[in-house]
Amino acid sequence: MKFSETLKYDAAGLIPAVLQDADNGQVLMVAYMNAEAVDRTLETGLVTYWSRSRRQFWVKGETSGHYQHLVELRTDCDNDCLLIRARQEGVACHEGYRSCFFRAVVDGELQVVERQ
């Protein structure tokens, strides 16, 4: 049995994947994968996701050059969420930030807390 077959996917056949910088532990982004995206990631070493909006696979970095190189793939205790530890080339966020989590609630308001 392949690893991807042991995972628990939602009704749409997807599983959330949290991307973490393998060197410093920073959470860079969250996306979704289906079984084939998991298989492709493990086979190629390049993190591959399923785009819910475009309904197609995307290798992070194939258009931007900001690739994510797989270091380790973990699953949570329920097998329904993935933690991907990777080496990030450049930025992870499409808005130009290192992490998609560049904003925080400060004094009740959302503010940018990370520089581009």
CORFENBEL-V14033 format. One record per backbone hydrogen bond with DSSP energy under -1.0 kcal/mol. CO is the residue of the C=O (numbers start at 1). NH is the residue of the N-H. Records with the same first field share a line. If there is no record, write none. Layout:
CO=NH / NH
This chain:
2=5
3=6
10=13
14=10
15=33
16=82
17=31
18=84
19=28 / 29
20=86
21=25
26=21
28=100
29=19
31=17
32=50
33=15
34=38
35=39
36=40
37=41
38=42
39=43
40=44
41=45
45=70
47=60
49=58
51=55
56=51
58=49
59=62
61=65
65=67
67=89
68=47
69=87
72=85
74=83
76=79
79=8
81=76
82=18
83=74
84=20
85=71 / 72
86=22
87=69
93=96
97=93
98=92
102=113 / 114
104=111
106=109
109=106
111=104
